[in-house]
């Protein structure tokens, strides 16, 4: 029996996380982001997040990519932010998602 958390045998659990693009007020926030990413990796879950490369958000995305690969991270970034902030990893889903949420 697998210890991975899944909705079914073929669909991985996807977790949406809202977190900041700043590092917080100390290392504890970044450590918590890494710990959560590691827990997602252990569970076989995928991350849906704001696609940033900085701060708590970036730390979580980069950690999960390092542990599970880029297919485990799905970034959604508003078009208005796209020129300022590049996604951690591009995916086919990013373009469609941006169309749906950006004016």
Secondary structure by P-SEA (a helix, b strand, c coil): ccccccccccccbbbbbbbbccccccaaaaaaaaaaaaaaaaacbbbbcccccccaaaaaaaaaaaccccccbbbbbcccccccccccccccaaaaaaaaccc
